[in-house]
Amino acid sequence: MKIVRIVLFISHMFVGLGAVAGGLGAILNPSSPMGAPIEMLENSPFTNFLIPGLFLCIVIGFGNLAAGGMFLLKLKIQGYLSGFVAAALVAWILVQCLMIQIVVFLHVLFFCIGVVQGMLSLVLLAEHRLFPTDVLLKLCKK
């Protein structure tokens, strides 16, 4: 199980740092972050990149950094936090691709990272017997 924790830690830090950098780029220059044209948002409800940048920085970025940092505390509930940010990352990529109507290599890469994070989170939950059904069974036995 040590390899699962190491892979999750590294992937959370990688995604978190990248998302904070990308999110800050969108927050600091919402009309053209890192050269992205505003026309990309034509099929979205946004007029600039500020709100997507805030979501990217706070939820995806800081969420993944927090999930990675939690591995240092070795908490049993780590699987839940990892699973949540993995689901947020997958949803973010899907919504982003639908809105901008473009799929590039980075979308595929981060989608796959999110899926792997989610699967490894399930492994952690199974290891600690923390699936919701396991928790309910424990409560019923008391």
JOQUI-V722462 format. One line per field, one symbol per residue. ss: DSSP state (h for helix, s for strand, l for the rest). psi: psi as a letter, one per 20 degrees, with the letter a starting at -180 (. if undefined). A space follows every 50 residues. Layout:
ss = ???
psi = ???
This chain:
ss = lhhhhhhhhhhhhhhhhhhhhhhhhhhhllllhhhllhhhhllllllllh hhhhhhhhhhhhhhhhhhhhhhhllllhhhhhhhhhhhhhhhhhhhhhhh llllhhhhhhhhhhhhhhhhhhhhhhhllllhhhhhhhhhhl
psi = ihhghggggghggggggghgggghghghmihmpkjpqhihjhkrjqiajg ghggggggggfhghgggghhhhilqhjhhggghghghggggggggghggi lqprghggghggggggggghhhgghhgjljqhhggggghhi.
